[in-house]
Amino acid sequence: MTTTFDHLKAKLEAEGTLSNTDIEQAVAEFGPMTPEELTTLEAERLKRTRDLAGGAVTLEQYLQAAKVLDTAPEGSEEYQRALKIVETYEQGQ
């Protein structure tokens, strides 16, 4: 496994989400990932997004998403994912 993959996987596990910007920054800092690593990372990212959309949102996920809403550009992919998490939590689902 590359350093980039290890870094991004740890970030995904810690924060529950990854933006395209996170991935681009890691690649710029640590170097490219293999195609297999990219596929694995994207699959995990999609799984977490799907789990959030279909299941209950924890307080930790809500707080993390609220931070993203404060920092991410409005309308960005990262912002939209965070907004969905916040809305789901606030609806009590």
PDB file as gemmi writes it, atoms N, CA and C in Angstrom:
CRYST1    1.000    1.000    1.000  90.00  90.00  90.00 P 1                      
ATOM      1  N   MET A   1       0.837  -1.179   0.000  1.00  0.00           N  
ATOM      2  CA  MET A   1       0.000   0.000   0.000  1.00  0.00           C  
ATOM      3  C   MET A   1       0.891   1.254   0.000  1.00  0.00           C  
ATOM      4  N   THR A   2       0.424   2.258  -0.710  1.00  0.00           N  
ATOM      5  CA  THR A   2       1.180   3.499  -0.772  1.00  0.00           C  
ATOM      6  C   THR A   2       0.889   4.356   0.458  1.00  0.00           C  
ATOM      7  N   THR A   3       1.755   5.295   0.705  1.00  0.00           N  
ATOM      8  CA  THR A   3       1.567   6.236   1.806  1.00  0.00           C  
ATOM      9  C   THR A   3       0.296   7.046   1.601  1.00  0.00           C  
ATOM     10  N   THR A   4       0.028   7.415   0.363  1.00  0.00           N  
ATOM     11  CA  THR A   4      -1.181   8.187   0.049  1.00  0.00           C  
ATOM     12  C   THR A   4      -2.426   7.410   0.452  1.00  0.00           C  
ATOM     13  N   PHE A   5      -2.492   6.149   0.070  1.00  0.00           N  
ATOM     14  CA  PHE A   5      -3.638   5.315   0.404  1.00  0.00           C  
ATOM     15  C   PHE A   5      -3.795   5.179   1.910  1.00  0.00           C  
ATOM     16  N   ASP A   6      -2.702   4.884   2.591  1.00  0.00           N  
ATOM     17  CA  ASP A   6      -2.753   4.729   4.046  1.00  0.00           C  
ATOM     18  C   ASP A   6      -3.240   6.007   4.724  1.00  0.00           C  
ATOM     19  N   HIS A   7      -2.751   7.140   4.256  1.00  0.00           N  
ATOM     20  CA  HIS A   7      -3.155   8.435   4.812  1.00  0.00           C  
ATOM     21  C   HIS A   7      -4.643   8.679   4.596  1.00  0.00           C  
ATOM     22  N   LEU A   8      -5.122   8.451   3.376  1.00  0.00           N  
ATOM     23  CA  LEU A   8      -6.523   8.705   3.060  1.00  0.00           C  
ATOM     24  C   LEU A   8      -7.449   7.719   3.759  1.00  0.00           C  
ATOM     25  N   LYS A   9      -7.056   6.470   3.863  1.00  0.00           N  
ATOM     26  CA  LYS A   9      -7.880   5.472   4.558  1.00  0.00           C  
ATOM     27  C   LYS A   9      -8.018   5.848   6.025  1.00  0.00           C  
ATOM     28  N   ALA A  10      -6.923   6.280   6.648  1.00  0.00           N  
ATOM     29  CA  ALA A  10      -6.973   6.707   8.050  1.00  0.00           C  
ATOM     30  C   ALA A  10      -7.875   7.925   8.209  1.00  0.00           C  
ATOM     31  N   LYS A  11      -7.789   8.851   7.282  1.00  0.00           N  
ATOM     32  CA  LYS A  11      -8.632  10.055   7.338  1.00  0.00           C  
ATOM     33  C   LYS A  11     -10.101   9.687   7.167  1.00  0.00           C  
ATOM     34  N   LEU A  12     -10.401   8.784   6.256  1.00  0.00           N  
ATOM     35  CA  LEU A  12     -11.772   8.346   6.040  1.00  0.00           C  
ATOM     36  C   LEU A  12     -12.327   7.671   7.294  1.00  0.00           C  
ATOM     37  N   GLU A  13     -11.523   6.842   7.922  1.00  0.00           N  
ATOM     38  CA  GLU A  13     -11.968   6.165   9.140  1.00  0.00           C  
ATOM     39  C   GLU A  13     -12.166   7.153  10.286  1.00  0.00           C  
ATOM     40  N   ALA A  14     -11.302   8.150  10.377  1.00  0.00           N  
ATOM     41  CA  ALA A  14     -11.398   9.120  11.471  1.00  0.00           C  
ATOM     42  C   ALA A  14     -12.550  10.101  11.277  1.00  0.00           C  
ATOM     43  N   GLU A  15     -12.734  10.571  10.050  1.00  0.00           N  
ATOM     44  CA  GLU A  15     -13.718  11.621   9.792  1.00  0.00           C  
ATOM     45  C   GLU A  15     -15.019  11.104   9.193  1.00  0.00           C  
ATOM     46  N   GLY A  16     -14.987   9.915   8.623  1.00  0.00           N  
ATOM     47  CA  GLY A  16     -16.193   9.346   8.036  1.00  0.00           C  
ATOM     48  C   GLY A  16     -16.483   9.799   6.619  1.00  0.00           C  
ATOM     49  N   THR A  17     -15.682  10.699   6.096  1.00  0.00           N  
ATOM     50  CA  THR A  17     -15.895  11.193   4.744  1.00  0.00           C  
ATOM     51  C   THR A  17     -14.574  11.693   4.164  1.00  0.00           C  
ATOM     52  N   LEU A  18     -14.528  11.733   2.852  1.00  0.00           N  
ATOM     53  CA  LEU A  18     -13.383  12.285   2.122  1.00  0.00           C  
ATOM     54  C   LEU A  18     -13.911  13.113   0.971  1.00  0.00           C  
ATOM     55  N   SER A  19     -13.330  14.262   0.782  1.00  0.00           N  
ATOM     56  CA  SER A  19     -13.701  15.076  -0.372  1.00  0.00           C  
ATOM     57  C   SER A  19     -12.697  14.822  -1.500  1.00  0.00           C  
ATOM     58  N   ASN A  20     -13.068  15.234  -2.684  1.00  0.00           N  
ATOM     59  CA  ASN A  20     -12.133  15.139  -3.806  1.00  0.00           C  
ATOM     60  C   ASN A  20     -10.899  15.987  -3.529  1.00  0.00           C  
ATOM     61  N   THR A  21     -11.086  17.109  -2.848  1.00  0.00           N  
ATOM     62  CA  THR A  21      -9.959  17.976  -2.494  1.00  0.00           C  
ATOM     63  C   THR A  21      -9.000  17.256  -1.561  1.00  0.00           C  
ATOM     64  N   ASP A  22      -9.538  16.505  -0.591  1.00  0.00           N  
ATOM     65  CA  ASP A  22      -8.682  15.723   0.309  1.00  0.00           C  
ATOM     66  C   ASP A  22      -7.813  14.758  -0.482  1.00  0.00           C  
ATOM     67  N   ILE A  23      -8.429  14.100  -1.440  1.00  0.00           N  
ATOM     68  CA  ILE A  23      -7.700  13.121  -2.247  1.00  0.00           C  
ATOM     69  C   ILE A  23      -6.630  13.814  -3.096  1.00  0.00           C  
ATOM     70  N   GLU A  24      -7.002  14.913  -3.734  1.00  0.00           N  
ATOM     71  CA  GLU A  24      -6.048  15.646  -4.571  1.00  0.00           C  
ATOM     72  C   GLU A  24      -4.863  16.150  -3.762  1.00  0.00           C  
ATOM     73  N   GLN A  25      -5.132  16.657  -2.564  1.00  0.00           N  
ATOM     74  CA  GLN A  25      -4.058  17.163  -1.711  1.00  0.00           C  
ATOM     75  C   GLN A  25      -3.124  16.037  -1.274  1.00  0.00           C  
ATOM     76  N   ALA A  26      -3.695  14.889  -0.925  1.00  0.00           N  
ATOM     77  CA  ALA A  26      -2.871  13.755  -0.504  1.00  0.00           C  
ATOM     78  C   ALA A  26      -2.003  13.250  -1.655  1.00  0.00           C  
ATOM     79  N   VAL A  27      -2.576  13.184  -2.851  1.00  0.00           N  
ATOM     80  CA  VAL A  27      -1.809  12.743  -4.012  1.00  0.00           C  
ATOM     81  C   VAL A  27      -0.672  13.730  -4.293  1.00  0.00           C  
ATOM     82  N   ALA A  28      -0.955  15.020  -4.174  1.00  0.00           N  
ATOM     83  CA  ALA A  28       0.087  16.023  -4.400  1.00  0.00           C  
ATOM     84  C   ALA A  28       1.192  15.918  -3.351  1.00  0.00           C  
ATOM     85  N   GLU A  29       0.812  15.594  -2.125  1.00  0.00           N  
ATOM     86  CA  GLU A  29       1.790  15.540  -1.037  1.00  0.00           C  
ATOM     87  C   GLU A  29       2.572  14.228  -1.008  1.00  0.00           C  
ATOM     88  N   PHE A  30       1.881  13.091  -1.197  1.00  0.00           N  
ATOM     89  CA  PHE A  30       2.513  11.787  -1.014  1.00  0.00           C  
ATOM     90  C   PHE A  30       2.760  11.009  -2.297  1.00  0.00           C  
ATOM     91  N   GLY A  31       2.133  11.427  -3.400  1.00  0.00           N  
ATOM     92  CA  GLY A  31       2.318  10.723  -4.658  1.00  0.00           C  
ATOM     93  C   GLY A  31       1.077   9.944  -5.057  1.00  0.00           C  
ATOM     94  N   PRO A  32       1.080   9.387  -6.273  1.00  0.00           N  
ATOM     95  CA  PRO A  32      -0.108   8.707  -6.804  1.00  0.00           C  
ATOM     96  C   PRO A  32      -0.380   7.373  -6.110  1.00  0.00           C  
ATOM     97  N   MET A  33      -1.631   6.934  -6.247  1.00  0.00           N  
ATOM     98  CA  MET A  33      -2.039   5.616  -5.759  1.00  0.00           C  
ATOM     99  C   MET A  33      -2.153   4.669  -6.948  1.00  0.00           C  
ATOM    100  N   THR A  34      -2.162   3.396  -6.654  1.00  0.00           N  
ATOM    101  CA  THR A  34      -2.363   2.407  -7.716  1.00  0.00           C  
ATOM    102  C   THR A  34      -3.846   2.397  -8.084  1.00  0.00           C  
ATOM    103  N   PRO A  35      -4.177   1.895  -9.266  1.00  0.00           N  
ATOM    104  CA  PRO A  35      -5.597   1.791  -9.649  1.00  0.00           C  
ATOM    105  C   PRO A  35      -6.414   0.958  -8.641  1.00  0.00           C  
ATOM    106  N   GLU A  36      -5.814  -0.093  -8.108  1.00  0.00           N  
ATOM    107  CA  GLU A  36      -6.506  -0.927  -7.125  1.00  0.00           C  
ATOM    108  C   GLU A  36      -6.795  -0.140  -5.847  1.00  0.00           C  
ATOM    109  N   GLU A  37      -5.844   0.670  -5.419  1.00  0.00           N  
ATOM    110  CA  GLU A  37      -6.050   1.487  -4.227  1.00  0.00           C  
ATOM    111  C   GLU A  37      -7.149   2.523  -4.451  1.00  0.00           C  
ATOM    112  N   LEU A  38      -7.140   3.139  -5.630  1.00  0.00           N  
ATOM    113  CA  LEU A  38      -8.187   4.105  -5.955  1.00  0.00           C  
ATOM    114  C   LEU A  38      -9.563   3.450  -5.917  1.00  0.00           C  
ATOM    115  N   THR A  39      -9.657   2.262  -6.472  1.00  0.00           N  
ATOM    116  CA  THR A  39     -10.922   1.535  -6.491  1.00  0.00           C  
ATOM    117  C   THR A  39     -11.361   1.176  -5.076  1.00  0.00           C  
ATOM    118  N   THR A  40     -10.454   0.684  -4.276  1.00  0.00           N  
ATOM    119  CA  THR A  40     -10.766   0.317  -2.895  1.00  0.00           C  
ATOM    120  C   THR A  40     -11.216   1.530  -2.102  1.00  0.00           C  
ATOM    121  N   LEU A  41     -10.512   2.624  -2.241  1.00  0.00           N  
ATOM    122  CA  LEU A  41     -10.846   3.843  -1.510  1.00  0.00           C  
ATOM    123  C   LEU A  41     -12.213   4.377  -1.931  1.00  0.00           C  
ATOM    124  N   GLU A  42     -12.472   4.391  -3.218  1.00  0.00           N  
ATOM    125  CA  GLU A  42     -13.763   4.890  -3.711  1.00  0.00           C  
ATOM    126  C   GLU A  42     -14.909   3.976  -3.264  1.00  0.00           C  
ATOM    127  N   ALA A  43     -14.678   2.680  -3.246  1.00  0.00           N  
ATOM    128  CA  ALA A  43     -15.709   1.745  -2.784  1.00  0.00           C  
ATOM    129  C   ALA A  43     -16.034   1.992  -1.314  1.00  0.00           C  
ATOM    130  N   GLU A  44     -15.022   2.198  -0.510  1.00  0.00           N  
ATOM    131  CA  GLU A  44     -15.249   2.475   0.916  1.00  0.00           C  
ATOM    132  C   GLU A  44     -15.966   3.809   1.101  1.00  0.00           C  
ATOM    133  N   ARG A  45     -15.583   4.773   0.321  1.00  0.00           N  
ATOM    134  CA  ARG A  45     -16.218   6.093   0.370  1.00  0.00           C  
ATOM    135  C   ARG A  45     -17.701   5.992   0.011  1.00  0.00           C  
ATOM    136  N   LEU A  46     -18.012   5.268  -1.042  1.00  0.00           N  
ATOM    137  CA  LEU A  46     -19.399   5.083  -1.463  1.00  0.00           C  
ATOM    138  C   LEU A  46     -20.200   4.291  -0.435  1.00  0.00           C  
ATOM    139  N   LYS A  47     -19.574   3.293   0.148  1.00  0.00           N  
ATOM    140  CA  LYS A  47     -20.242   2.484   1.170  1.00  0.00           C  
ATOM    141  C   LYS A  47     -20.630   3.362   2.354  1.00  0.00           C  
ATOM    142  N   ARG A  48     -19.728   4.198   2.793  1.00  0.00           N  
ATOM    143  CA  ARG A  48     -20.024   5.075   3.929  1.00  0.00           C  
ATOM    144  C   ARG A  48     -21.130   6.073   3.574  1.00  0.00           C  
ATOM    145  N   THR A  49     -21.108   6.591   2.363  1.00  0.00           N  
ATOM    146  CA  THR A  49     -22.152   7.519   1.931  1.00  0.00           C  
ATOM    147  C   THR A  49     -23.494   6.804   1.880  1.00  0.00           C  
ATOM    148  N   ARG A  50     -23.505   5.604   1.344  1.00  0.00           N  
ATOM    149  CA  ARG A  50     -24.737   4.819   1.268  1.00  0.00           C  
ATOM    150  C   ARG A  50     -25.252   4.476   2.661  1.00  0.00           C  
ATOM    151  N   ASP A  51     -24.356   4.101   3.557  1.00  0.00           N  
ATOM    152  CA  ASP A  51     -24.749   3.781   4.927  1.00  0.00           C  
ATOM    153  C   ASP A  51     -25.373   4.986   5.608  1.00  0.00           C  
ATOM    154  N   LEU A  52     -24.801   6.162   5.360  1.00  0.00           N  
ATOM    155  CA  LEU A  52     -25.352   7.380   5.962  1.00  0.00           C  
ATOM    156  C   LEU A  52     -26.725   7.704   5.394  1.00  0.00           C  
ATOM    157  N   ALA A  53     -26.877   7.505   4.111  1.00  0.00           N  
ATOM    158  CA  ALA A  53     -28.152   7.831   3.475  1.00  0.00           C  
ATOM    159  C   ALA A  53     -29.252   6.880   3.916  1.00  0.00           C  
ATOM    160  N   GLY A  54     -28.907   5.638   4.192  1.00  0.00           N  
ATOM    161  CA  GLY A  54     -29.912   4.655   4.521  1.00  0.00           C  
ATOM    162  C   GLY A  54     -30.075   4.387   6.003  1.00  0.00           C  
ATOM    163  N   GLY A  55     -29.205   4.900   6.814  1.00  0.00           N  
ATOM    164  CA  GLY A  55     -29.268   4.584   8.232  1.00  0.00           C  
ATOM    165  C   GLY A  55     -29.292   5.825   9.090  1.00  0.00           C  
ATOM    166  N   ALA A  56     -29.313   5.592  10.373  1.00  0.00           N  
ATOM    167  CA  ALA A  56     -29.321   6.695  11.319  1.00  0.00           C  
ATOM    168  C   ALA A  56     -27.955   7.365  11.346  1.00  0.00           C  
ATOM    169  N   VAL A  57     -27.980   8.649  11.563  1.00  0.00           N  
ATOM    170  CA  VAL A  57     -26.754   9.431  11.643  1.00  0.00           C  
ATOM    171  C   VAL A  57     -26.410   9.608  13.120  1.00  0.00           C  
ATOM    172  N   THR A  58     -25.171   9.324  13.466  1.00  0.00           N  
ATOM    173  CA  THR A  58     -24.748   9.477  14.855  1.00  0.00           C  
ATOM    174  C   THR A  58     -24.449  10.946  15.156  1.00  0.00           C  
ATOM    175  N   LEU A  59     -24.385  11.267  16.426  1.00  0.00           N  
ATOM    176  CA  LEU A  59     -24.049  12.622  16.837  1.00  0.00           C  
ATOM    177  C   LEU A  59     -22.660  12.998  16.333  1.00  0.00           C  
ATOM    178  N   GLU A  60     -21.739  12.068  16.385  1.00  0.00           N  
ATOM    179  CA  GLU A  60     -20.375  12.328  15.912  1.00  0.00           C  
ATOM    180  C   GLU A  60     -20.367  12.677  14.423  1.00  0.00           C  
ATOM    181  N   GLN A  61     -21.127  11.928  13.625  1.00  0.00           N  
ATOM    182  CA  GLN A  61     -21.208  12.203  12.189  1.00  0.00           C  
ATOM    183  C   GLN A  61     -21.852  13.568  11.948  1.00  0.00           C  
ATOM    184  N   TYR A  62     -22.872  13.878  12.725  1.00  0.00           N  
ATOM    185  CA  TYR A  62     -23.551  15.170  12.604  1.00  0.00           C  
ATOM    186  C   TYR A  62     -22.587  16.323  12.902  1.00  0.00           C  
ATOM    187  N   LEU A  63     -21.854  16.209  13.991  1.00  0.00           N  
ATOM    188  CA  LEU A  63     -20.915  17.279  14.364  1.00  0.00           C  
ATOM    189  C   LEU A  63     -19.824  17.448  13.313  1.00  0.00           C  
ATOM    190  N   GLN A  64     -19.329  16.342  12.789  1.00  0.00           N  
ATOM    191  CA  GLN A  64     -18.296  16.405  11.752  1.00  0.00           C  
ATOM    192  C   GLN A  64     -18.854  17.073  10.495  1.00  0.00           C  
ATOM    193  N   ALA A  65     -20.073  16.723  10.121  1.00  0.00           N  
ATOM    194  CA  ALA A  65     -20.697  17.319   8.944  1.00  0.00           C  
ATOM    195  C   ALA A  65     -20.954  18.807   9.152  1.00  0.00           C  
ATOM    196  N   ALA A  66     -21.340  19.185  10.363  1.00  0.00           N  
ATOM    197  CA  ALA A  66     -21.569  20.602  10.660  1.00  0.00           C  
ATOM    198  C   ALA A  66     -20.285  21.410  10.483  1.00  0.00           C  
ATOM    199  N   LYS A  67     -19.155  20.827  10.852  1.00  0.00           N  
ATOM    200  CA  LYS A  67     -17.863  21.499  10.656  1.00  0.00           C  
ATOM    201  C   LYS A  67     -17.585  21.694   9.162  1.00  0.00           C  
ATOM    202  N   VAL A  68     -17.910  20.681   8.375  1.00  0.00           N  
ATOM    203  CA  VAL A  68     -17.699  20.766   6.924  1.00  0.00           C  
ATOM    204  C   VAL A  68     -18.545  21.893   6.339  1.00  0.00           C  
ATOM    205  N   LEU A  69     -19.790  22.016   6.811  1.00  0.00           N  
ATOM    206  CA  LEU A  69     -20.662  23.086   6.309  1.00  0.00           C  
ATOM    207  C   LEU A  69     -20.073  24.463   6.594  1.00  0.00           C  
ATOM    208  N   ASP A  70     -19.346  24.579   7.698  1.00  0.00           N  
ATOM    209  CA  ASP A  70     -18.730  25.858   8.054  1.00  0.00           C  
ATOM    210  C   ASP A  70     -17.508  26.187   7.200  1.00  0.00           C  
ATOM    211  N   THR A  71     -16.860  25.157   6.655  1.00  0.00           N  
ATOM    212  CA  THR A  71     -15.595  25.394   5.964  1.00  0.00           C  
ATOM    213  C   THR A  71     -15.627  25.156   4.456  1.00  0.00           C  
ATOM    214  N   ALA A  72     -16.475  24.272   3.993  1.00  0.00           N  
ATOM    215  CA  ALA A  72     -16.492  23.910   2.562  1.00  0.00           C  
ATOM    216  C   ALA A  72     -17.235  24.971   1.756  1.00  0.00           C  
ATOM    217  N   PRO A  73     -16.831  25.167   0.513  1.00  0.00           N  
ATOM    218  CA  PRO A  73     -17.550  26.105  -0.355  1.00  0.00           C  
ATOM    219  C   PRO A  73     -18.981  25.610  -0.595  1.00  0.00           C  
ATOM    220  N   GLU A  74     -19.929  26.512  -0.455  1.00  0.00           N  
ATOM    221  CA  GLU A  74     -21.330  26.148  -0.644  1.00  0.00           C  
ATOM    222  C   GLU A  74     -21.544  25.635  -2.065  1.00  0.00           C  
ATOM    223  N   GLY A  75     -22.234  24.527  -2.180  1.00  0.00           N  
ATOM    224  CA  GLY A  75     -22.502  23.937  -3.480  1.00  0.00           C  
ATOM    225  C   GLY A  75     -21.489  22.889  -3.901  1.00  0.00           C  
ATOM    226  N   SER A  76     -20.364  22.792  -3.192  1.00  0.00           N  
ATOM    227  CA  SER A  76     -19.357  21.793  -3.548  1.00  0.00           C  
ATOM    228  C   SER A  76     -19.871  20.404  -3.202  1.00  0.00           C  
ATOM    229  N   GLU A  77     -19.240  19.396  -3.774  1.00  0.00           N  
ATOM    230  CA  GLU A  77     -19.617  18.007  -3.504  1.00  0.00           C  
ATOM    231  C   GLU A  77     -19.520  17.699  -2.010  1.00  0.00           C  
ATOM    232  N   GLU A  78     -18.458  18.137  -1.403  1.00  0.00           N  
ATOM    233  CA  GLU A  78     -18.231  17.926   0.024  1.00  0.00           C  
ATOM    234  C   GLU A  78     -19.334  18.591   0.852  1.00  0.00           C  
ATOM    235  N   TYR A  79     -19.702  19.805   0.477  1.00  0.00           N  
ATOM    236  CA  TYR A  79     -20.754  20.551   1.173  1.00  0.00           C  
ATOM    237  C   TYR A  79     -22.088  19.824   1.052  1.00  0.00           C  
ATOM    238  N   GLN A  80     -22.404  19.345  -0.139  1.00  0.00           N  
ATOM    239  CA  GLN A  80     -23.674  18.658  -0.364  1.00  0.00           C  
ATOM    240  C   GLN A  80     -23.778  17.373   0.458  1.00  0.00           C  
ATOM    241  N   ARG A  81     -22.692  16.612   0.531  1.00  0.00           N  
ATOM    242  CA  ARG A  81     -22.699  15.384   1.349  1.00  0.00           C  
ATOM    243  C   ARG A  81     -22.918  15.730   2.814  1.00  0.00           C  
ATOM    244  N   ALA A  82     -22.221  16.747   3.288  1.00  0.00           N  
ATOM    245  CA  ALA A  82     -22.364  17.157   4.689  1.00  0.00           C  
ATOM    246  C   ALA A  82     -23.772  17.660   4.967  1.00  0.00           C  
ATOM    247  N   LEU A  83     -24.326  18.404   4.048  1.00  0.00           N  
ATOM    248  CA  LEU A  83     -25.675  18.932   4.216  1.00  0.00           C  
ATOM    249  C   LEU A  83     -26.691  17.795   4.340  1.00  0.00           C  
ATOM    250  N   LYS A  84     -26.523  16.759   3.549  1.00  0.00           N  
ATOM    251  CA  LYS A  84     -27.428  15.615   3.610  1.00  0.00           C  
ATOM    252  C   LYS A  84     -27.357  14.944   4.985  1.00  0.00           C  
ATOM    253  N   ILE A  85     -26.158  14.819   5.529  1.00  0.00           N  
ATOM    254  CA  ILE A  85     -25.979  14.218   6.847  1.00  0.00           C  
ATOM    255  C   ILE A  85     -26.651  15.077   7.911  1.00  0.00           C  
ATOM    256  N   VAL A  86     -26.422  16.387   7.870  1.00  0.00           N  
ATOM    257  CA  VAL A  86     -27.017  17.299   8.843  1.00  0.00           C  
ATOM    258  C   VAL A  86     -28.535  17.258   8.767  1.00  0.00           C  
ATOM    259  N   GLU A  87     -29.072  17.310   7.579  1.00  0.00           N  
ATOM    260  CA  GLU A  87     -30.526  17.287   7.409  1.00  0.00           C  
ATOM    261  C   GLU A  87     -31.123  15.974   7.902  1.00  0.00           C  
ATOM    262  N   THR A  88     -30.459  14.868   7.611  1.00  0.00           N  
ATOM    263  CA  THR A  88     -30.949  13.570   8.068  1.00  0.00           C  
ATOM    264  C   THR A  88     -30.968  13.515   9.596  1.00  0.00           C  
ATOM    265  N   TYR A  89     -29.908  13.994  10.217  1.00  0.00           N  
ATOM    266  CA  TYR A  89     -29.832  13.982  11.686  1.00  0.00           C  
ATOM    267  C   TYR A  89     -30.915  14.881  12.291  1.00  0.00           C  
ATOM    268  N   GLU A  90     -31.084  16.061  11.727  1.00  0.00           N  
ATOM    269  CA  GLU A  90     -32.057  17.013  12.267  1.00  0.00           C  
ATOM    270  C   GLU A  90     -33.499  16.552  12.069  1.00  0.00           C  
ATOM    271  N   GLN A  91     -33.723  15.685  11.091  1.00  0.00           N  
ATOM    272  CA  GLN A  91     -35.054  15.123  10.884  1.00  0.00           C  
ATOM    273  C   GLN A  91     -35.318  13.951  11.809  1.00  0.00           C  
ATOM    274  N   GLY A  92     -34.300  13.560  12.565  1.00  0.00           N  
ATOM    275  CA  GLY A  92     -34.451  12.477  13.528  1.00  0.00           C  
ATOM    276  C   GLY A  92     -34.426  11.096  12.939  1.00  0.00           C  
ATOM    277  N   GLN A  93     -33.787  10.944  11.807  1.00  0.00           N  
ATOM    278  CA  GLN A  93     -33.736   9.637  11.154  1.00  0.00           C  
ATOM    279  C   GLN A  93     -32.451   8.942  11.438  1.00  0.00           C  
TER     280      GLN A  93                                                      
END                                                                             
